[in-house]
Amino acid sequence: MPYGRRRFRTAVVGAVLAAATLAGCASGPTAGPAAPATASAPSRPEPDSTPDPTPSSRPTPTPSSAPASPWGGSPGSVAAVGDSLTRAFDACALLADCPEASWATGTDPAVNSLALRLLGAGRVAGNSWNLARSGARVAALPEQMARAAAERPGLVTVMIGANDACRPTPAGMTPVADFRRSFETAMARLRKDAPEARVYVASVPDLLRLWDTGRASPAARRVWELGVCGAMLADPEDLGAAAGERRAAVRERVVAYNEVLAEVCAADRLCRYDGGAVFGFRFDGSLLSPWDWFHPSRDGQARLAELAYRRITEK
C-alpha cells in the first residue's frame, strides 16, 4: 500500500526519525483503541477476524510440512502480483522494498512465506517470482498478470486495491466499475497463457481499522501528516462529522472492491478468494511497520502468509 513515496521521500526521513524517537522504534508501535470512536460503519457487515496463530503453530518451511493441496496437489511454483504489501515495503528498512520478507514469496524463515510453506526452502529461489510493484493500482494488474502467466506458475497470489482507495481525497479513488474491468482483464490475461494456474485472491485491508489503530500515536500522526493515504488518514485526530463521513466513504469503497474481487474470483473454477480474511484481520500496532505505521512489519507479513496458507490448503 504505498503512498506516493517519491513525493515526500526527503521530508519523510526526518519526520519518521523523529517519530521513531517518540515511539521507540526498536520495540515497535503499540496498539490503539479497539474500535473506531466516531466514524460510522457501512451497512454491509465486515467479515469476522481470523484468530491469530501462535508462532509455534506455524509449519516449518519444508516440503513435507505442507498438506496436499485440495486443488490437485501442492503447486510446483508461485508467482505474486500486486502492490507494496507483497513487496514488503518498509518491513526491513525505511522507504525500501524488502522482498525477502514478502508474505507471498519471501525467503526469510521468520516470515515463513507462502512459497516457503508450499515449495520448501530449497526450491523457492528458482520457482517463485515476485512481480508486484510498490505503488501499483489495479490498472497495472493486467500487465503484471501477463508476466506471471509467462512463467506458467502453479499458483498466482493477488493482493491489490489498497492504493485505489488510498488517494489524497475520496474523489480520487478508483471507480468500482473501473476496478472490476481491470481485474477481469487481468484474470483473462492469466488464463490466456496459464489456463490451469491456481489463483489466490486476498481482500483489501480495512483502512478504517488502520486509522483507529494508529490515531492515538504521536509517531503515527507525525508520519501520516506527510500525506500517507490522505483520504483515510488525513487529520487523524479530527472526530467531527465531516471527517467521519470521509473515512466511512473510503471504507465503503474498500468493501465494494472486495465484493468485486470475490465475484470475479467466484466465476473462475481455479480461483479462491480469502473470504474477507485480510479485511477482517486486526493488524494491531505490533504488526505494522515502525517507520510508517501503515505497511505490515515482518510479523505482519507472517500473519498474511498464515492467512493465505490456511485458505489455499483448506479442504
Solvent accessible surface area in square Angstrom, and as a share of the most:
residue,aa,sasa,rsa
1,M,7,0.03
2,P,6,0.04
3,Y,10,0.04
4,G,35,0.34
5,R,47,0.17
6,R,204,0.75
7,R,165,0.60
8,F,13,0.05
9,R,99,0.36
10,T,125,0.73
11,A,56,0.43
12,V,1,0.01
13,V,56,0.32
14,G,47,0.45
15,A,19,0.15
16,V,1,0.01
17,L,101,0.50
18,A,39,0.30
19,A,3,0.02
20,A,15,0.11
21,T,113,0.66
22,L,102,0.51
23,A,33,0.26
24,G,33,0.32
25,C,31,0.18
26,A,116,0.90
27,S,100,0.64
28,G,17,0.16
29,P,10,0.06
30,T,106,0.62
31,A,62,0.48
32,G,24,0.23
33,P,59,0.37
34,A,89,0.69
35,A,66,0.51
36,P,55,0.35
37,A,65,0.51
38,T,54,0.31
39,A,10,0.08
40,S,78,0.50
41,A,74,0.57
42,P,16,0.10
43,S,113,0.73
44,R,87,0.32
45,P,125,0.79
46,E,65,0.29
47,P,45,0.28
48,D,130,0.68
49,S,46,0.29
50,T,33,0.19
51,P,107,0.67
52,D,69,0.36
53,P,19,0.12
54,T,83,0.48
55,P,89,0.56
56,S,106,0.69
57,S,69,0.44
58,R,43,0.16
59,P,31,0.20
60,T,85,0.49
61,P,33,0.21
62,T,58,0.34
63,P,85,0.53
64,S,106,0.69
65,S,38,0.25
66,A,17,0.13
67,P,65,0.41
68,A,69,0.53
69,S,8,0.05
70,P,49,0.31
71,W,30,0.11
72,G,74,0.71
73,G,36,0.35
74,S,53,0.34
75,P,21,0.13
76,G,38,0.37
77,S,13,0.08
78,V,0,0.00
79,A,0,0.00
80,A,0,0.00
81,V,0,0.00
82,G,0,0.00
83,D,0,0.00
84,S,0,0.00
85,L,3,0.01
86,T,0,0.00
87,R,40,0.14
88,A,0,0.00
89,F,1,0.00
90,D,0,0.00
91,A,8,0.06
92,C,36,0.21
93,A,48,0.37
94,L,45,0.23
95,L,10,0.05
96,A,37,0.29
97,D,45,0.23
98,C,4,0.02
99,P,50,0.31
100,E,83,0.37
101,A,0,0.00
102,S,0,0.00
103,W,0,0.00
104,A,0,0.00
105,T,12,0.07
106,G,1,0.01
107,T,73,0.42
108,D,22,0.11
109,P,98,0.62
110,A,66,0.51
111,V,1,0.00
112,N,6,0.03
113,S,0,0.00
114,L,0,0.00
115,A,0,0.00
116,L,5,0.02
117,R,0,0.00
118,L,8,0.04
119,L,1,0.00
120,G,1,0.01
121,A,68,0.52
122,G,83,0.80
123,R,107,0.39
124,V,3,0.02
125,A,97,0.75
126,G,60,0.58
127,N,41,0.21
128,S,17,0.11
129,W,64,0.23
130,N,27,0.14
131,L,17,0.09
132,A,0,0.00
133,R,108,0.39
134,S,24,0.15
135,G,41,0.39
136,A,10,0.08
137,R,97,0.35
138,V,3,0.01
139,A,78,0.61
140,A,42,0.32
141,L,0,0.00
142,P,14,0.09
143,E,117,0.53
144,Q,9,0.04
145,M,0,0.00
146,A,35,0.27
147,R,102,0.37
148,A,0,0.00
149,A,0,0.00
150,A,67,0.52
151,E,73,0.33
152,R,149,0.54
153,P,6,0.04
154,G,24,0.23
155,L,1,0.00
156,V,0,0.00
157,T,0,0.00
158,V,1,0.00
159,M,4,0.02
160,I,4,0.02
161,G,0,0.00
162,A,1,0.01
163,N,3,0.02
164,D,1,0.01
165,A,0,0.00
166,C,6,0.04
167,R,54,0.20
168,P,90,0.57
169,T,72,0.42
170,P,37,0.23
171,A,101,0.78
172,G,40,0.38
173,M,12,0.06
174,T,18,0.10
175,P,72,0.45
176,V,49,0.28
177,A,63,0.49
178,D,56,0.29
179,F,0,0.00
180,R,79,0.29
181,R,140,0.51
182,S,20,0.13
183,F,0,0.00
184,E,82,0.37
185,T,52,0.30
186,A,0,0.00
187,M,12,0.05
188,A,64,0.49
189,R,104,0.38
190,L,0,0.00
191,R,52,0.19
192,K,159,0.67
193,D,52,0.27
194,A,5,0.04
195,P,74,0.47
196,E,96,0.43
197,A,3,0.03
198,R,58,0.21
199,V,0,0.00
200,Y,1,0.00
201,V,0,0.00
202,A,0,0.00
203,S,0,0.00
204,V,1,0.01
205,P,16,0.10
206,D,10,0.05
207,L,1,0.00
208,L,5,0.02
209,R,29,0.11
210,L,16,0.08
211,W,0,0.00
212,D,4,0.02
213,T,12,0.07
214,G,0,0.00
215,R,35,0.13
216,A,66,0.52
217,S,17,0.11
218,P,73,0.46
219,A,2,0.02
220,A,0,0.00
221,R,49,0.18
222,R,102,0.37
223,V,1,0.00
224,W,4,0.01
225,E,132,0.59
226,L,48,0.24
227,G,32,0.30
228,V,0,0.00
229,C,2,0.01
230,G,10,0.10
231,A,0,0.00
232,M,0,0.00
233,L,0,0.00
234,A,37,0.29
235,D,95,0.49
236,P,8,0.05
237,E,115,0.52
238,D,63,0.33
239,L,82,0.41
240,G,36,0.34
241,A,83,0.64
242,A,81,0.63
243,A,4,0.03
244,G,7,0.07
245,E,121,0.54
246,R,48,0.18
247,R,0,0.00
248,A,16,0.12
249,A,44,0.34
250,V,0,0.00
251,R,6,0.02
252,E,53,0.24
253,R,63,0.23
254,V,0,0.00
255,V,16,0.09
256,A,15,0.11
257,Y,0,0.00
258,N,13,0.07
259,E,64,0.29
260,V,2,0.01
261,L,1,0.00
262,A,30,0.24
263,E,90,0.40
264,V,16,0.09
265,C,1,0.01
266,A,86,0.67
267,A,93,0.72
268,D,26,0.13
269,R,181,0.66
270,L,17,0.09
271,C,15,0.09
272,R,39,0.14
273,Y,33,0.13
274,D,10,0.05
275,G,54,0.52
276,G,2,0.02
277,A,16,0.12
278,V,1,0.01
279,F,4,0.02
280,G,0,0.00
281,F,10,0.04
282,R,133,0.48
283,F,26,0.11
284,D,57,0.29
285,G,0,0.00
286,S,63,0.41
287,L,13,0.07
288,L,5,0.03
289,S,0,0.00
290,P,26,0.17
291,W,60,0.21
292,D,1,0.01
293,W,3,0.01
294,F,1,0.00
295,H,0,0.00
296,P,6,0.04
297,S,14,0.09
298,R,91,0.33
299,D,73,0.38
300,G,0,0.00
301,Q,0,0.00
302,A,1,0.01
303,R,24,0.09
304,L,3,0.02
305,A,0,0.00
306,E,16,0.07
307,L,6,0.03
308,A,0,0.00
309,Y,18,0.07
310,R,76,0.28
311,R,68,0.25
312,I,1,0.01
313,T,12,0.07
314,E,73,0.33
315,K,190,0.80
